């Protein structure tokens, strides 16, 4: 298996400590950028690098290394 190494130091690829120590496993993580839920016409399922790049594209954020 091959995995991209480009995001190892990027903050978007890491969980916060409180996400790991409290709460429970979430199979689906909600998209907090959606403001008009009834207006959503398409849902895209993604994980890993594709998911991070999609989120960065929507929010306009950039890759940031620690």
SEZA-44120 format. One record per residue (C-alpha): y, z, x; residue in three letters. Coordinates in steps of 0.05 Angstrom, whole numbers, padded with zeros to 5 digits, always signed. Layout:
YZXala ...
end
This chain:
+00000+00000+00000unk +00069-00017+00024unk +00131+00021+00001unk +00205+00008+00016unk +00234+00056+00067unk +00306+00039+00053unk +00316+00095+00003unk +00284+00153+00041unk +00351+00185+00058unk +00388+00162-00005unk +00408+00217-00054unk +00388+00174-00114unk +00315+00177-00092unk +00309+00253-00090unk +00300+00304-00144unk +00344+00365-00145unk +00310+00432-00132unk +00325+00457-00202unk +00289+00396-00231unk +00226+00417-00192unk +00229+00492-00205unk +00246+00495-00279unk +00233+00456-00342unk +00173+00411-00350unk +00148+00342-00332unk +00187+00287-00367unk +00147+00223-00378unk +00211+00187-00398unk +00277+00204-00365unk +00335+00190-00413unk +00390+00141-00392unk +00453+00182-00394unk +00497+00120-00388unk +00480+00095-00458unk +00537+00109-00506unk +00513+00068-00566unk +00439+00084-00575unk +00432+00047-00642unk +00461-00015-00608unk +00407-00019-00555unk +00369-00084-00562unk +00325-00084-00500unk +00289-00030-00461unk +00267-00044-00390unk +00213-00001-00358unk +00218+00007-00283unk +00202+00055-00228unk +00216+00065-00154unk +00264+00019-00119unk +00274-00026-00180unk +00293+00034-00223unk +00343+00060-00171unk +00374-00009-00161unk +00381-00019-00236unk +00416+00048-00244unk +00463+00033-00186unk +00479-00034-00217unk +00498-00003-00283unk +00538+00055-00255unk +00571+00015-00199unk +00549+00066-00148unk +00529+00047-00077unk +00471+00066-00032unk +00489+00130+00004unk +00451+00160+00062unk +00451+00234+00076unk 
end
